[in-house]
């Protein structure tokens, strides 16, 4: 790569080449050698200044996450699309994001007096080139679905005196329009016969009517104070109109009439909530960091069915290709937050689909004979012991009486989980349901999943952008530098690991600290031995470094308790906490109110929610 071109210049040249391809109708070309020929033969000759080579330009676009490049194929787009992160395009104009109060008030006026702004002034007028239809002061653009139309608005000075274009405001609230200006910077003087071009790209995949407005602000000819001097405005009103054969068949046959709203509207969907479990008892810590909702983008939800079809990245629609390219890109610090956030969104969408397999039809509930404050109902849930579905205390589900499922005004009861047992859950419902409840009453039940772990992971990704965490997430200095010799012989507490080389290797890597300063991540489906591996690694560390608090609630972790320790000298207190119990018992820098002591711990083993609770306080 020539040293005279920096990364920014390479990126800008690549963006200009992309715009050139769009203008020439070659934006769908992906063959690398054909693109090289177009770049060298057609694109470079239009620039008088020195330009970088084709490979150097591709390098700049690739490191800026603006292109997906292989040995034979190239496709330009923004790989960071799903994190709302992009590099500014020099030619693409912002849609009214920096408008002063004066111009906002002016824009409110032009809709009431369009005629004044549609006519030319001082010989300056707007020429329109491209497919359009003038009607009632509007430029109508007839659109076919998923086909782009380009309109050129050419502001030409047909007078005898020079004028100056000071501002240009393209205004549009919908993504169907994109506005591109030329290389001329504002303010731009326009002599007699000179012009300023604005290119309007219009494309949609939806049927509808999409309006937009373009406003030019100019400074008139002559010296200040002379006749004809001063600011004047010209506007054009655009509208993209998209139809389909189906829309033509379904168009209304009579004018729309607004219905009168009655004083007592009929309620068709009512939700009554039960009593939430008391999770704030003995909990005095203040939340020092807010936790956002981080819901999946609506557009990603709409594109998911197409994404699952498995189309090729070079033949797929551009939005689908962007997602696939982001998923296939190697994980680096530059795309760390973007890629993992996209994966979390896709995981949540998959969880929404999977949870529906556990919905129950016509299942009975019974009174819980033990808990009376609050009164609880018991629901048999096959598979809850294996976390299929995963139901935790504090979660909720929705239940509708089987006898009311076909009624328009059926009540949906929101029940909160107070206790999870081997094959059943105990729920709290509203008083209105409990007052009419009898044993054996059947319900249609819809399960939900707890979004708390997903939200915690999204916040962790958000924090990676605020703090310099890349040395820990992508360690270099300590990689492959073990704390112990590579040929060290470890005496296993659990001899079953000898027959599983993957577990044995993972345990050795943890003990030897080969990934320092990054944490060692153990990943695998349920039942693959993650907990056994972690427990063995903790035992290998030695009694003096055993954890003072841990949240793994499984039979294997009982071996970590003081009573089962193989060392009689280990007198350090330990405490087992559940994921929610860690918060409920007010863990505060090693202080456990239930014990009335402060434990200085060097190791804390915790699950996702437990770690987030420690960090949040």
C-alpha positions as CSV (number, residue, x, y, z in Angstrom):
1,X,0.0,0.0,0.0
2,X,1.6,3.4,-1.0
3,X,2.5,5.4,2.1
4,X,1.1,8.6,0.6
5,X,-2.4,7.4,1.1
6,X,-3.7,7.0,4.6
7,X,-6.6,4.8,5.7
8,X,-9.1,7.7,5.6
9,X,-8.1,8.6,2.0
10,X,-8.4,4.9,0.9
11,X,-11.8,4.7,2.5
12,X,-13.0,7.9,0.9
13,X,-11.8,6.7,-2.5
14,X,-13.6,3.4,-2.0
15,X,-16.8,5.2,-1.2
16,X,-16.5,7.3,-4.3
17,X,-15.9,4.2,-6.4
18,X,-19.0,2.7,-4.8
19,X,-21.0,5.8,-5.7
20,X,-19.6,5.5,-9.3
21,X,-20.9,2.0,-9.5
22,X,-24.3,3.0,-8.3
23,X,-24.5,5.9,-10.9
24,X,-23.4,3.5,-13.7
25,X,-25.9,0.8,-12.6
26,X,-23.1,-1.6,-11.7
27,X,-23.6,-1.7,-8.0
28,X,-24.6,-5.5,-8.2
29,X,-21.2,-6.4,-9.8
30,X,-19.2,-8.6,-7.4
31,X,-16.5,-10.2,-9.6
32,X,-13.2,-8.9,-8.3
33,X,-11.3,-8.8,-11.6
34,X,-14.2,-7.1,-13.4
35,X,-14.3,-4.5,-10.7
36,X,-10.6,-4.0,-11.0
37,X,-11.0,-3.3,-14.7
38,X,-13.8,-0.8,-14.1
39,X,-11.7,0.9,-11.4
40,X,-8.6,1.2,-13.6
41,X,-10.1,1.9,-17.0
42,X,-13.2,4.0,-16.2
43,X,-13.0,5.3,-12.6
44,X,-9.4,6.4,-12.2
45,X,-9.3,8.3,-15.5
46,X,-12.0,10.6,-14.2
47,X,-9.7,11.9,-11.5
48,X,-6.8,14.3,-12.2
49,X,-5.2,13.8,-8.8
50,X,-3.2,10.6,-8.0
51,X,-5.4,7.7,-6.9
52,X,-4.5,4.6,-5.0
53,X,-4.4,1.2,-6.6
54,X,-7.4,-1.1,-6.7
55,X,-6.0,-3.5,-4.0
56,X,-5.1,-0.6,-1.7
57,X,-8.6,0.9,-2.1
58,X,-10.1,-2.5,-1.2
59,X,-7.8,-2.7,1.9
60,X,-9.1,0.7,3.1
61,X,-12.7,-0.4,2.6
62,X,-12.1,-3.8,4.3
63,X,-10.5,-2.4,7.5
64,X,-13.3,0.2,7.7
65,X,-15.9,-2.6,7.6
66,X,-17.4,-1.2,4.4
67,X,-16.7,-4.2,2.1
68,X,-16.7,-8.0,2.2
69,X,-13.6,-9.2,0.2
70,X,-12.5,-12.6,-0.9
71,X,-10.0,-13.7,-3.5
72,X,-12.5,-13.7,-6.3
73,X,-15.5,-11.6,-5.0
74,X,-16.1,-8.2,-3.6
75,X,-19.3,-6.6,-2.2
76,X,-19.5,-3.1,-0.9
77,X,-21.8,-2.2,2.1
78,X,-21.7,-1.2,5.7
79,X,-20.9,-4.2,7.8
80,X,-21.7,-2.3,11.0
81,X,-25.3,-1.7,10.0
82,X,-26.9,-3.4,13.0
83,X,-25.1,-1.3,15.6
84,X,-26.0,2.1,14.0
85,X,-22.3,2.8,13.4
86,X,-21.2,4.1,10.1
87,X,-18.6,6.2,8.4
88,X,-20.0,9.5,6.9
89,X,-20.4,9.5,3.2
90,X,-19.1,12.6,1.6
91,X,-21.8,12.9,-1.0
92,X,-24.8,11.6,0.9
93,X,-26.6,14.5,2.6
94,X,-28.0,14.5,6.1
95,X,-31.8,14.8,6.1
96,X,-32.4,18.0,8.0
97,X,-30.5,17.1,11.1
98,X,-28.8,20.6,11.5
99,X,-31.7,23.0,10.7
100,X,-31.9,26.2,12.7
101,X,-35.0,27.5,14.3
102,X,-35.4,30.1,11.6
103,X,-35.4,27.5,8.9
104,X,-37.8,25.2,10.8
105,X,-40.3,28.1,11.0
106,X,-39.8,28.7,7.3
107,X,-40.5,25.1,6.5
108,X,-43.7,25.3,8.4
109,X,-44.8,28.2,6.2
110,X,-44.0,26.8,2.8
111,X,-46.8,24.1,3.0
112,X,-49.4,26.9,3.3
113,X,-48.0,29.0,0.4
114,X,-46.5,26.5,-2.0
115,X,-47.0,28.6,-5.1
116,X,-44.5,31.2,-3.9
117,X,-41.7,28.7,-3.6
118,X,-42.5,26.7,-6.8
119,X,-41.7,29.6,-9.2
120,X,-38.2,30.6,-10.2
121,X,-36.7,33.9,-9.0
122,X,-34.0,36.2,-10.6
123,X,-33.8,33.8,-13.5
124,X,-33.0,30.8,-11.1
125,X,-35.2,27.8,-11.5
126,X,-35.1,24.0,-11.0
127,X,-34.8,21.6,-14.0
128,X,-36.1,18.0,-13.4
129,X,-34.6,15.1,-15.2
130,X,-35.8,11.5,-14.7
131,X,-39.1,9.6,-14.6
132,X,-41.7,11.8,-12.9
133,X,-45.2,13.2,-13.2
134,X,-46.0,16.8,-12.2
135,X,-49.4,17.1,-10.4
136,X,-50.7,19.8,-8.2
137,X,-47.3,21.2,-7.4
138,X,-45.8,17.8,-6.7
139,X,-43.3,15.6,-8.5
140,X,-44.8,12.1,-8.4
141,X,-42.4,9.2,-8.9
142,X,-44.1,6.0,-9.8
143,X,-42.2,3.1,-8.2
144,X,-42.1,-0.6,-8.8
145,X,-41.3,-2.6,-5.7
146,X,-37.6,-3.1,-5.1
147,X,-36.6,-1.1,-8.2
148,X,-34.7,2.1,-7.8
149,X,-35.6,5.3,-9.7
150,X,-33.1,8.3,-9.9
151,X,-34.3,11.8,-10.3
152,X,-31.9,14.7,-10.9
153,X,-32.9,18.2,-9.6
154,X,-30.7,20.7,-11.4
155,X,-30.7,24.3,-9.9
156,X,-29.7,26.5,-12.9
157,X,-29.0,30.2,-12.9
158,X,-30.6,31.4,-16.1
159,X,-30.3,35.1,-15.2
160,X,-27.6,37.6,-16.1
161,X,-26.3,38.1,-12.5
162,X,-24.5,35.7,-10.3
163,X,-26.2,34.2,-7.2
164,X,-25.0,32.1,-4.3
165,X,-26.5,28.9,-3.1
166,X,-26.1,29.1,0.7
167,X,-28.1,26.1,2.0
168,X,-29.8,23.0,0.7
169,X,-32.3,21.1,2.9
170,X,-33.5,17.7,1.7
171,X,-36.3,16.7,4.1
172,X,-37.7,13.2,4.4
173,X,-38.9,11.1,7.3
174,X,-38.9,7.8,5.5
175,X,-35.9,5.7,4.3
176,X,-37.3,5.4,0.8
177,X,-35.3,8.6,-0.3
178,X,-31.6,9.1,-0.4
179,X,-30.1,12.5,-1.5
180,X,-26.6,12.9,-3.1
181,X,-25.0,16.2,-4.0
182,X,-22.0,16.7,-6.3
183,X,-18.5,17.7,-5.3
184,X,-19.4,21.3,-5.0
185,X,-19.3,22.6,-1.4
186,X,-21.7,25.1,0.1
187,X,-21.9,28.0,-0.1
188,X,-21.6,27.6,-3.9
189,X,-21.5,30.7,-6.2
190,X,-23.5,30.2,-9.4
191,X,-22.7,32.4,-12.4
192,X,-24.9,32.9,-15.4
193,X,-25.6,29.5,-17.0
194,X,-24.0,27.5,-14.1
195,X,-25.9,24.8,-12.2
196,X,-25.9,22.7,-9.0
197,X,-27.1,19.2,-9.2
198,X,-28.9,17.1,-6.5
199,X,-29.5,13.4,-7.2
200,X,-32.6,11.8,-5.6
201,X,-32.6,8.0,-5.3
202,X,-35.9,6.5,-4.5
203,X,-36.6,2.8,-3.8
204,X,-39.0,0.9,-1.6
205,X,-40.1,-2.7,-0.9
206,X,-43.5,-1.5,0.5
207,X,-46.7,-0.3,-1.1
208,X,-47.5,3.3,-0.1
209,X,-47.1,7.0,-0.5
210,X,-43.8,8.6,0.6
211,X,-43.5,12.4,0.6
212,X,-40.3,14.5,0.7
213,X,-39.4,18.1,0.3
214,X,-36.2,19.9,-1.0
215,X,-35.6,23.5,-0.2
216,X,-32.8,25.7,-1.7
217,X,-31.7,28.9,0.0
218,X,-30.0,31.4,-2.2
219,X,-28.5,34.9,-1.9
220,X,-29.7,37.2,-4.6
221,X,-27.6,39.2,-7.1
222,X,-26.3,42.7,-6.4
223,X,-24.6,44.4,-3.5
224,X,-26.2,44.3,0.0
225,X,-28.9,47.0,0.1
226,X,-29.3,47.2,-3.7
227,X,-32.4,46.1,-5.6
228,X,-32.6,42.4,-6.0
229,X,-30.2,41.6,-3.1
230,X,-31.3,39.4,-0.3
231,X,-32.2,35.8,0.5
232,X,-34.8,34.0,-1.5
233,X,-36.0,30.4,-1.5
234,X,-37.1,27.8,-4.1
235,X,-38.7,24.4,-3.1
236,X,-39.8,21.2,-4.8
237,X,-42.2,18.8,-3.3
238,X,-41.6,15.1,-4.1
239,X,-43.7,12.0,-3.6
240,X,-42.8,8.4,-4.2
241,X,-45.9,6.3,-5.0
242,X,-45.7,2.5,-5.0
243,X,-48.5,0.2,-6.1
244,X,-48.9,-3.6,-6.6
245,X,-51.5,-5.6,-8.5
246,X,-52.8,-6.9,-5.2
247,X,-53.1,-3.3,-3.8
248,X,-55.0,-2.3,-6.9
249,X,-57.5,-5.1,-6.3
250,X,-57.9,-4.2,-2.6
251,X,-58.2,-0.4,-3.1
252,X,-61.2,1.1,-1.3
253,X,-64.5,1.4,-3.2
254,X,-66.0,4.2,-1.1
255,X,-64.4,7.2,0.7
256,X,-63.2,6.6,4.2
257,X,-65.5,7.7,7.0
258,X,-64.1,8.0,10.6
259,X,-66.2,6.0,13.1
260,X,-67.5,7.7,16.2
261,X,-65.8,6.6,19.4
262,X,-68.4,5.7,22.0
263,X,-68.1,6.8,25.6
264,X,-67.6,3.3,26.9
265,X,-65.4,1.4,24.4
266,X,-65.5,-2.4,24.5
267,X,-62.4,-3.9,26.2
268,X,-61.2,-6.8,24.1
269,X,-57.9,-7.6,25.7
270,X,-57.4,-7.4,29.5
271,X,-54.4,-8.5,31.5
272,X,-54.6,-9.0,35.3
273,X,-51.4,-9.5,37.2
274,X,-50.7,-11.6,40.2
275,X,-48.4,-10.8,43.1
276,X,-44.7,-10.6,42.4
277,X,-42.4,-12.5,44.7
278,X,-40.8,-10.3,47.3
279,X,-37.2,-10.1,46.0
280,X,-36.3,-6.9,47.9
281,X,-36.3,-8.4,51.4
282,X,-33.1,-7.7,53.3
283,X,-31.8,-5.9,50.2
284,X,-30.6,-2.4,50.8
285,X,-28.1,-1.9,47.9
286,X,-28.7,0.9,45.4
287,X,-28.4,0.2,41.8
288,X,-25.5,2.3,40.5
289,X,-25.9,1.5,36.8
290,X,-29.0,1.4,34.8
291,X,-29.9,-1.7,32.7
292,X,-31.4,-1.0,29.3
293,X,-34.0,-3.1,27.5
294,X,-31.9,-3.8,24.3
295,X,-34.8,-5.3,22.3
296,X,-34.0,-6.8,18.8
297,X,-34.4,-4.2,16.0
298,X,-37.8,-4.5,14.2
299,X,-36.0,-4.7,10.8
300,X,-33.9,-7.6,11.9
301,X,-37.1,-9.4,13.0
302,X,-38.6,-8.8,9.6
303,X,-35.6,-10.1,7.8
304,X,-35.1,-13.2,9.9
305,X,-37.3,-15.6,7.6
306,X,-35.2,-14.6,4.6
307,X,-32.0,-14.9,6.5
308,X,-32.9,-18.5,7.5
309,X,-33.2,-19.5,3.8
310,X,-29.4,-19.8,3.5
311,X,-28.9,-17.7,0.4
312,X,-25.4,-17.0,-0.8
313,X,-23.8,-13.8,0.4
314,X,-23.2,-12.6,-3.2
315,X,-26.7,-13.3,-4.5
316,X,-28.7,-12.4,-1.4
317,X,-30.5,-9.0,-1.0
318,X,-28.1,-6.4,0.3
319,X,-29.5,-6.2,3.8
320,X,-29.3,-10.0,4.1
321,X,-25.7,-10.0,2.7
322,X,-24.7,-7.4,5.3
323,X,-25.9,-9.6,8.1
324,X,-24.2,-12.7,6.7
325,X,-21.0,-10.9,6.1
326,X,-21.0,-9.6,9.7
327,X,-21.6,-13.1,11.0
328,X,-18.8,-14.6,8.9
329,X,-16.3,-11.8,9.6
330,X,-13.5,-12.8,12.0
331,X,-13.9,-11.5,15.5
332,X,-11.7,-8.4,16.1
333,X,-11.7,-5.5,18.4
334,X,-13.2,-3.3,15.7
335,X,-16.3,-5.4,15.2
336,X,-16.4,-7.0,18.7
337,X,-19.5,-5.1,19.9
338,X,-21.3,-5.1,16.6
339,X,-21.0,-8.8,15.9
340,X,-21.8,-10.1,19.4
341,X,-24.7,-7.7,19.7
342,X,-26.1,-9.1,16.4
343,X,-25.6,-12.7,17.7
344,X,-27.5,-11.8,20.9
345,X,-30.4,-10.4,18.9
346,X,-30.5,-13.5,16.8
347,X,-30.4,-15.7,19.8
348,X,-33.3,-13.9,21.4
349,X,-35.4,-14.3,18.2
350,X,-34.6,-18.0,18.3
351,X,-35.6,-18.2,21.9
352,X,-38.9,-16.5,21.1
353,X,-39.5,-19.3,18.6
354,X,-38.4,-22.1,20.8
355,X,-40.4,-21.1,23.8
356,X,-43.6,-21.7,21.9
357,X,-42.9,-25.5,21.9
358,X,-43.6,-25.6,25.6
359,X,-47.0,-23.9,25.6
360,X,-49.7,-26.0,27.2
361,X,-53.3,-26.5,26.1
362,X,-56.2,-27.4,28.6
363,X,-53.9,-28.1,31.6
364,X,-55.4,-28.1,35.1
365,X,-54.1,-26.2,38.1
366,X,-54.6,-27.0,41.8
367,X,-54.4,-25.1,45.1
368,X,-51.1,-25.2,46.9
369,X,-51.9,-26.5,50.4
370,X,-48.8,-25.1,52.0
371,X,-48.4,-21.5,51.0
372,X,-51.3,-19.3,52.0
373,X,-49.7,-15.9,52.0
374,X,-49.9,-15.3,49.2
375,X,-52.3,-18.0,48.0
376,X,-50.6,-19.9,45.2
377,X,-51.7,-22.3,42.4
378,X,-49.7,-25.3,41.3
379,X,-49.1,-26.1,37.7
380,X,-47.5,-29.4,36.4
381,X,-44.8,-28.5,33.9
382,X,-43.1,-31.6,32.3
383,X,-39.4,-31.0,31.7
384,X,-39.0,-28.0,34.0
385,X,-36.4,-30.0,36.0
386,X,-34.2,-30.1,32.8
387,X,-34.8,-26.4,32.2
388,X,-37.1,-27.2,29.2
389,X,-38.6,-24.6,29.5
390,X,-36.3,-22.6,31.8
391,X,-38.5,-21.2,34.6
392,X,-37.0,-19.2,37.5
393,X,-38.4,-17.5,40.5
394,X,-39.7,-14.1,39.5
395,X,-40.5,-15.1,35.9
396,X,-44.0,-14.9,34.6
397,X,-46.4,-16.8,32.3
398,X,-49.8,-16.0,30.8
399,X,-52.9,-18.2,31.3
400,X,-56.3,-18.0,29.8
401,X,-59.3,-20.1,31.0
402,X,-59.9,-22.8,28.4
403,X,-63.6,-22.0,28.5
404,X,-62.9,-18.4,27.5
405,X,-60.2,-18.8,24.7
406,X,-62.8,-18.1,22.0
407,X,-64.3,-15.0,23.6
408,X,-63.3,-11.6,22.4
409,X,-63.2,-10.1,25.9
410,X,-61.3,-13.0,27.5
411,X,-59.1,-12.1,30.4
412,X,-55.4,-13.0,30.3
413,X,-54.0,-13.8,33.7
414,X,-50.3,-13.0,34.3
415,X,-48.9,-15.4,36.9
416,X,-45.6,-14.9,38.7
417,X,-43.4,-17.8,39.6
418,X,-42.8,-18.0,43.4
419,X,-41.3,-21.5,43.6
420,X,-39.9,-24.1,41.1
421,X,-40.0,-27.7,42.2
422,X,-39.0,-30.9,40.4
423,X,-41.9,-31.1,37.9
424,X,-44.1,-28.2,38.9
425,X,-44.2,-24.5,39.5
426,X,-46.1,-22.5,42.1
427,X,-47.8,-19.3,40.8
428,X,-49.4,-16.2,42.1
429,X,-52.4,-14.9,40.2
430,X,-54.8,-11.9,40.6
431,X,-57.4,-12.0,43.4
432,X,-60.3,-12.0,40.8
433,X,-59.0,-15.4,39.5
434,X,-58.4,-16.9,42.9
435,X,-61.9,-15.9,44.1
436,X,-63.5,-17.9,41.3
437,X,-60.9,-20.8,41.2
438,X,-61.7,-24.4,41.9
439,X,-59.4,-27.4,41.7
440,X,-59.1,-28.8,38.3
441,X,-59.9,-25.6,36.4
442,X,-58.1,-25.8,33.0
443,X,-56.1,-23.1,31.2
444,X,-54.2,-22.4,28.1
445,X,-50.7,-21.5,29.2
446,X,-48.1,-19.5,27.3
447,X,-44.6,-19.4,28.6
448,X,-42.1,-16.5,28.5
449,X,-38.4,-16.4,29.0
450,X,-36.3,-14.2,31.3
451,X,-34.5,-11.5,29.3
452,X,-32.3,-10.5,32.2
453,X,-29.2,-12.6,31.1
454,X,-29.5,-11.1,27.6
455,X,-29.8,-7.6,28.9
456,X,-26.8,-8.1,31.1
457,X,-24.8,-9.3,28.1
458,X,-25.9,-6.4,26.0
459,X,-24.8,-4.0,28.7
460,X,-21.4,-5.7,29.0
461,X,-20.9,-5.2,25.2
462,X,-21.9,-1.6,25.6
463,X,-19.3,-1.1,28.3
464,X,-16.6,-2.5,26.0
465,X,-17.0,0.6,23.9
466,X,-16.5,2.9,26.9
467,X,-13.5,1.3,28.6
468,X,-10.2,0.1,27.1
469,X,-10.9,-3.6,27.5
470,X,-9.3,-4.9,24.3
471,X,-6.1,-6.1,26.1
472,X,-8.2,-8.4,28.2
473,X,-10.6,-9.4,25.5
474,X,-7.8,-10.0,22.9
475,X,-4.7,-10.7,25.1
476,X,-1.4,-10.9,23.4
477,X,1.4,-10.6,25.9
478,X,0.5,-13.4,28.2
479,X,-0.9,-15.9,25.7
480,X,0.8,-19.2,25.8
481,X,2.8,-18.3,29.0
482,X,1.7,-20.8,31.6
483,X,2.0,-20.4,35.3
484,X,3.1,-24.1,35.6
485,X,5.4,-26.2,33.4
486,X,3.7,-27.8,30.5
487,X,4.7,-31.3,31.6
488,X,3.4,-30.9,35.2
489,X,1.5,-34.0,36.5
490,X,-1.8,-33.1,38.2
491,X,-3.5,-35.5,40.6
492,X,-7.2,-35.6,39.7
493,X,-9.8,-35.5,42.4
494,X,-12.3,-36.8,39.8
495,X,-10.8,-39.7,38.0
496,X,-13.5,-39.7,35.4
497,X,-11.8,-36.8,33.6
498,X,-9.0,-39.1,32.6
499,X,-11.3,-40.7,30.0
500,X,-12.4,-37.3,28.6
501,X,-9.4,-35.5,26.9
502,X,-11.5,-32.3,26.2
503,X,-12.4,-31.9,29.8
504,X,-8.9,-32.7,31.0
505,X,-7.3,-30.2,28.5
506,X,-9.8,-27.4,29.6
507,X,-9.0,-28.0,33.3
508,X,-5.2,-27.8,32.7
509,X,-5.6,-24.6,30.7
510,X,-7.5,-23.0,33.6
511,X,-5.0,-24.1,36.2
512,X,-2.0,-23.1,34.2
513,X,-3.5,-19.7,33.3
514,X,-2.6,-19.8,29.6
515,X,-5.3,-17.3,28.7
516,X,-4.3,-14.6,31.2
517,X,-5.4,-11.8,31.5
518,X,-8.6,-13.0,29.7
519,X,-11.0,-15.3,31.4
520,X,-11.2,-18.9,30.3
521,X,-14.6,-19.6,28.8
522,X,-16.1,-23.1,29.0
523,X,-18.9,-23.5,26.5
524,X,-21.1,-26.5,25.7
525,X,-24.7,-27.8,25.6
526,X,-26.3,-29.2,28.8
527,X,-24.9,-32.3,30.2
528,X,-21.4,-32.0,28.6
529,X,-19.5,-31.7,31.9
530,X,-18.9,-28.0,32.2
531,X,-19.5,-27.9,36.0
532,X,-17.4,-31.0,36.6
533,X,-14.5,-29.4,34.7
534,X,-14.8,-26.2,36.7
535,X,-15.1,-27.9,40.0
536,X,-11.9,-30.0,39.3
537,X,-10.0,-26.8,38.3
538,X,-11.1,-25.1,41.6
539,X,-9.9,-28.1,43.6
540,X,-6.5,-28.1,41.8
541,X,-5.9,-24.5,42.8
542,X,-5.6,-25.5,46.4
543,X,-7.5,-25.0,49.7
544,X,-5.8,-21.7,50.4
545,X,-7.4,-20.2,47.2
546,X,-10.8,-21.9,47.3
547,X,-13.7,-19.6,46.5
548,X,-15.3,-17.8,49.4
549,X,-18.6,-17.5,47.5
550,X,-20.0,-19.5,44.6
551,X,-23.4,-19.8,42.9
552,X,-23.2,-23.1,41.1
553,X,-26.2,-25.0,42.4
554,X,-25.5,-28.6,41.3
555,X,-24.5,-31.8,43.1
556,X,-20.8,-31.4,42.0
557,X,-20.4,-28.1,43.8
558,X,-21.3,-29.7,47.1
559,X,-17.8,-31.1,47.1
560,X,-16.5,-27.5,47.6
561,X,-18.2,-27.0,50.9
562,X,-16.0,-27.0,54.1
563,X,-17.5,-30.3,55.4
564,X,-16.4,-32.2,52.3
565,X,-13.0,-30.6,51.8
566,X,-10.1,-33.1,51.8
567,X,-8.0,-30.7,53.8
568,X,-8.7,-30.5,57.5
569,X,-6.7,-27.3,57.7
570,X,-9.2,-25.3,55.6
571,X,-11.1,-23.3,58.1
572,X,-12.0,-20.4,55.8
573,X,-15.8,-19.8,55.8
574,X,-17.6,-20.4,52.5
575,X,-21.2,-19.5,51.4
576,X,-23.2,-20.9,48.6
577,X,-25.6,-18.5,46.9
578,X,-28.2,-19.0,44.2
579,X,-28.2,-16.6,41.3
580,X,-31.0,-14.5,42.8
581,X,-29.9,-15.3,46.4
582,X,-26.7,-13.4,45.8
583,X,-28.7,-10.2,45.5
584,X,-31.3,-11.1,48.2
585,X,-28.6,-11.7,50.8
586,X,-26.9,-8.4,50.1
587,X,-23.4,-9.5,49.0
588,X,-21.5,-6.3,49.6
589,X,-17.7,-6.4,48.9
590,X,-17.4,-9.8,50.7
591,X,-19.9,-8.9,53.5
592,X,-22.6,-11.5,54.2
593,X,-25.3,-10.1,56.6
594,X,-26.7,-13.6,57.1
595,X,-23.4,-14.6,58.8
596,X,-22.5,-11.2,60.3
597,X,-18.9,-11.6,59.0
598,X,-16.7,-10.2,56.3
599,X,-15.1,-12.7,54.1
600,X,-12.0,-11.6,52.1
601,X,-12.2,-13.8,49.1
602,X,-9.7,-14.2,46.2
603,X,-12.0,-16.3,44.0
604,X,-15.7,-15.9,43.4
605,X,-17.4,-18.4,41.1
606,X,-20.6,-17.0,39.8
607,X,-23.2,-17.3,37.0
608,X,-24.1,-14.5,34.6
609,X,-26.8,-12.8,36.8
610,X,-24.7,-13.1,39.9
611,X,-21.7,-11.5,38.3
612,X,-23.9,-8.7,36.9
613,X,-25.3,-8.1,40.4
614,X,-21.9,-7.7,41.9
615,X,-20.9,-5.3,39.1
616,X,-24.1,-3.3,39.3
617,X,-23.6,-2.5,42.9
